[in-house]
């Protein structure tokens, strides 16, 4: 595969500022309105929606959550919900048993230790049951306006193909991107790469011939060689 033919960057290797600017400009041109597609009105709703979105489309989550949030309007309500009942409510999002357990336990901690409020702090969030860095950065960036880079499968794949990282581990990819992408772009950049990964830079059959980032893409260069 072309990804394997590109040389692995050494630790601390740089990407030119010109390449970063060109990529950011093209992303702004083609995805000017990129943002969070999960529907929420407060940080708790976004936390729950993000847990549900694992291995599930945002559209499906958005179909489930209106009724879910009416039935369980607070962290206490989620924490006290019978597990089987909660599993039934979220069954269509997949992996519902694990998700229901994580939601209940996370909301129990929020209710008992944080008065039902979602803390606006990365280290505190990732210590909550079922919350990893990706979910924490989604919450911080979209509910609190605190910059962070969300590394899901799309962001990881597109970043590798563009040559912005050679890492496979999401946390290491996040660290690389934070070193290249200006902080004020972190949240929007994440949404833009997610959209680009869904629409153009797909895992199996990337539409390289339609890609506006093709002139700056290591993957595309390897295909041409």
C-alpha positions in Angstrom: 0.0 0.0 0.0 1.2 3.6 -0.6 1.2 4.4 3.1 3.9 1.8 3.6 6.1 3.1 0.8 6.4 6.5 2.4 9.4 7.0 4.7 8.7 7.1 8.4 9.3 10.5 10.0 11.8 10.6 12.8 10.8 12.0 16.1 10.6 15.7 15.9 10.5 15.8 12.1 8.9 18.9 10.7 6.3 19.7 8.1 6.8 22.9 6.3 4.7 25.9 7.3 3.8 26.4 3.7 2.3 22.9 3.5 0.3 23.5 6.6 -1.0 26.8 5.4 -2.0 25.3 2.0 -3.8 22.5 3.7 -5.7 24.7 6.1 -6.6 27.2 3.3 -8.0 24.3 1.2 -9.9 22.9 4.1 -11.5 26.3 4.8 -12.4 26.6 1.2 -14.0 23.2 0.9 -15.4 22.7 4.4 -16.1 26.3 5.7 -19.0 25.3 7.9 -17.5 22.1 9.4 -18.7 21.5 12.9 -20.0 19.0 15.4 -22.9 17.0 13.8 -24.1 15.6 17.2 -27.1 17.6 18.5 -26.8 18.8 22.1 -27.8 21.7 24.3 -25.4 21.2 27.2 -22.1 19.4 28.0 -23.8 16.4 29.5 -25.8 15.8 26.4 -22.7 16.0 24.3 -20.8 13.6 26.6 -23.7 11.0 26.3 -23.9 11.5 22.5 -20.2 11.1 22.0 -20.2 7.8 24.0 -23.1 6.6 21.9 -21.3 7.6 18.6 -18.6 5.0 19.0 -19.1 2.5 16.1 -22.3 4.3 15.2 -23.3 7.1 12.8 -24.0 10.6 14.2 -27.3 10.5 12.3 -28.4 7.4 14.3 -27.3 8.9 17.6 -29.3 12.1 16.8 -32.4 9.9 16.2 -32.0 8.3 19.6 -31.0 11.2 21.9 -34.1 13.5 21.8 -36.2 10.8 23.5 -33.3 9.7 25.7 -32.6 13.2 27.0 -36.3 13.8 27.7 -36.4 10.6 29.8 -33.1 11.2 31.6 -32.6 15.0 31.8 -29.7 14.9 34.3 -26.6 12.9 35.4 -28.6 11.7 38.4 -31.4 10.3 36.1 -28.9 8.4 34.0 -27.1 7.1 37.1 -30.3 5.9 38.7 -31.7 4.4 35.5 -32.1 0.6 35.5 -29.4 -0.9 33.4 -31.7 -3.0 31.3 -34.0 -0.1 30.7 -31.1 2.1 29.5 -29.8 -0.7 27.3 -33.2 -0.9 25.6 -33.2 2.9 25.0 -29.8 2.9 23.2 -29.9 -0.6 21.6 -30.0 0.8 18.1 -26.6 2.5 18.5 -24.8 -0.8 18.8 -22.5 -2.1 21.6 -25.4 -1.0 23.8 -24.4 -3.1 26.9 -20.9 -1.5 27.2 -22.3 1.9 26.4 -25.1 1.7 29.0 -22.6 0.6 31.7 -20.2 3.4 30.8 -23.0 6.0 30.8 -24.4 4.9 34.1 -21.0 4.8 35.8 -19.8 8.0 34.3 -23.0 9.8 35.4 -22.8 8.3 38.9 -19.4 9.9 39.3 -20.6 13.2 37.9 -23.6 13.2 40.2 -21.6 12.2 43.3 -18.4 14.2 42.8 -19.3 17.1 40.5 -22.9 18.0 41.3 -24.0 16.6 38.0 -21.9 19.0 36.0 -19.3 18.0 33.3 -15.9 19.3 34.3 -14.1 21.5 31.7 -10.7 19.9 32.3 -9.0 17.2 30.1 -7.3 15.3 32.9 -10.5 15.2 34.9 -12.6 14.1 32.0 -10.3 11.2 30.9 -10.4 9.9 34.5 -14.2 9.4 34.1 -15.5 5.9 33.3 -15.8 5.4 29.5 -14.1 8.7 28.6 -10.9 8.7 26.5 -9.0 11.6 25.0 -11.1 11.7 21.9 -14.4 12.0 23.8 -12.8 14.5 26.1 -11.5 16.7 23.3 -14.9 16.6 21.6 -16.5 17.9 24.8 -13.9 20.5 25.5 -13.9 21.9 22.0 -17.6 21.9 21.3 -19.2 22.5 24.7 -16.6 24.7 26.3 -14.7 26.3 23.5 -11.4 24.8 24.8 -9.1 23.9 21.9 -8.2 20.3 21.3 -7.6 17.9 18.4 -10.0 15.0 18.1 -8.2 12.0 16.6 -10.8 9.5 15.4 -10.2 7.0 12.6 -10.8 9.6 9.9 -8.4 12.2 11.4 -5.8 9.5 11.9 -6.0 8.1 8.4 -6.1 11.5 6.6 -3.2 12.8 8.7 -1.0 9.8 7.9 -1.8 10.1 4.2 -1.1 13.8 4.1 2.3 13.1 5.8 1.5 15.1 8.9 2.4 12.1 11.1 3.7 8.5 10.7 2.3 7.4 14.1 -0.5 4.9 14.5 -1.4 5.6 18.1 -4.1 8.3 18.4 -2.4 10.1 21.3 0.9 10.3 19.4 -1.0 11.5 16.3 -2.7 14.2 18.4 0.7 15.3 19.7 2.2 15.5 16.2 -0.8 17.5 14.9 -0.7 19.9 17.9 2.9 20.7 16.9 2.0 21.7 13.4 -1.5 23.1 13.5 -2.1 26.5 15.1 -4.0 26.2 18.3 -6.9 28.4 17.1 -7.5 25.9 14.3 -7.6 22.7 16.3 -11.3 22.3 16.8 -12.3 23.2 13.3 -9.4 21.3 11.7 -10.6 18.1 13.5 -14.1 18.5 12.1 -12.8 19.3 8.6 -10.6 16.2 8.5 -13.5 14.1 9.7 -15.7 15.4 6.9 -12.9 14.9 4.4 -12.3 11.4 5.5 -16.0 10.5 5.2 -16.5 12.1 1.8 -13.2 11.8 -0.1 -10.3 10.2 1.8 -12.1 6.9 2.6 -10.3 3.9 4.0 -10.6 1.5 1.1 -11.2 3.5 -2.0 -10.0 7.1 -1.5 -11.3 9.4 -4.2 -7.8 10.8 -4.9 -8.8 12.1 -8.3 -11.4 14.4 -6.6 -9.3 15.4 -3.6 -8.5 19.1 -3.3 -5.6 18.2 -1.0 -4.0 16.0 -3.6 -1.1 18.4 -4.4 0.0 18.2 -0.7 -0.6 14.6 -0.1 2.2 12.0 0.5 -0.3 9.2 -0.3 -1.2 10.7 -3.7 2.5 11.3 -4.5 3.3 7.6 -3.8 0.5 6.6 -6.2 2.0 8.8 -8.9 5.5 7.4 -8.4 
